Amino acid sequence: MAPSKADFTLLLQLHEKDLSLDDMRRRISQVPEDVAAIQTEIDDEKTKLESVHAKSNEVQAKKKDLETTVAQKEASIKKHEGDLNQVKANDAYKALLKEIEDAKVVIEELETEILELMEVADEVSKEEKGIKSEIEGFTKEREGHIKELETKKTELEAELAKGEELRKGALESVPSELATLYEKTRERRKGIAVSRLHDKSCGECRVMATPQALLDVAKGSKIVMCDSCQRILLPGEKKETEKEAAA
Ligand SMILES: [Zn+2]
């Protein structure tokens, strides 16, 4: 049985439904990608904090080393001072005094170095605090965004499921020959099986339709395929003036 104008209207409705469902699917599949990108941003910030934290540990460890050396030097001074009372020879006495003096010089140098390290530690700790609070705000904001995206995805999935049910009905309402052609064409033509005319040309591939094709599409009593992109040609959207004239 030849299709009627009403059948082509149903086909157009099916096509429009598919466009909107495909758009939903695209938006749903985009979400995990967007979430992963945000997660990477969060991880990068955390890496920044880890590196400052490592720097802080390094400074503390170095300071501890120097303090240990100071303590050793102080112990050796104490020992030498004790030894001073024991030695009788003048040379040995002088040598001990020199050792004590040398150790005191070294301690002074080490203490200067320790003070400098404490200043560095202060700065690193300030930097660490700054990054920490920055990350807290940043992470909170980004995690909020992830949550929004996931909520949107759940909503879209529910909407898609409903739409897919309605789509079944829309497909069944189209005569089977036309429906089969539509499904096959949709598969072959990247999901777009229908093309509406636009100024006598195919709306999808922009190739001009033949006068006969234009006539047949306008009549709406047989299936017309675009010669170029092999999609089902349907009448274009009516302009306001035409709609008024038709009314
Ligand atoms: Zn075409």
Residues whose N, C-alpha, C, O or C-beta is under 5 A from the ligand:
A	BS01	ZN	C202 E204 C205 C226 S228 C229 Q230
